[in-house]
């Protein structure tokens, strides 16, 4: 197990772990609920206190799983949830947040994200987020699946500079953000939150990763996750629905990749040489 969880600071100055717990696809099957709750609880025990969820996941079911897992432990949890763009109007954000708070059985969300850009003007969504902050319903807000031009628009708005993170698809096989979004974000101190850091498990079966993993007595999935967590200004949020998977993710924090490892990984998964549209899944 890792000796300690490394942290990075949000623009607000608050420190959060570089490893979090994702919940996409949790809450979809009642038969898996006990395992999902146990996995999240174990993550908290191991110091992986950032939990990411969304109103979209299992139509709120994932938030209910999270509520059960953090019961009695709310103050040690950094809770992230998301509002759908179809709910991103001033009234819609307020209503969606209240519903999420109810499902999460809490009085506040630590970081509330717009799930992806939509048709509601960003100014209206930002105003709604700021109003929720003033009411104490959320502590911080951010966005998800925003490309560089969308981030430029956002930070140019009144209060847009209060954005705390941008959650995006990022892993060894999806490195497009490195061309411009990652440098842009790093320059401004806005962390990226990497969802699907093991490409929904696909990288766990990659033979080129297994070669690197063999040097560390680790799995390919652990190397893929460790690589994401070496990137400056990045938080990884893998989903783990079983306790053993949680332990493996936490152990990836202790993997020290070498210059040889990084060179091999760059050859196997080359960084981008041109601008690409932001990928989403």
Secondary structure, DSSP 8 states (H G I E B T S, - for coil): --SS--EEE-TTS-EEESBEEE-TTTTS-GGGHHHHHHHHHHHHHTT--EEE--SSGGGGHHHHHHHHHHTT-GGG-EEEEEE-GGG-SHHHHHHHHHHHHHHHTSS-EEEEEE-S--SS-HHHHHHHHHHHHHHTSEEEEEEES--HHHHHHHHTSTTGGG--EEEEE-BTTB-GGGTTHHHHHHHHT-EEEEESTTGGGGGGG-HHHHHHHHTTT--HHHHHHHHHHHSTTEEE--B--SHHHHHHHHHGGG----HHHHHHHHHHS---SS-------
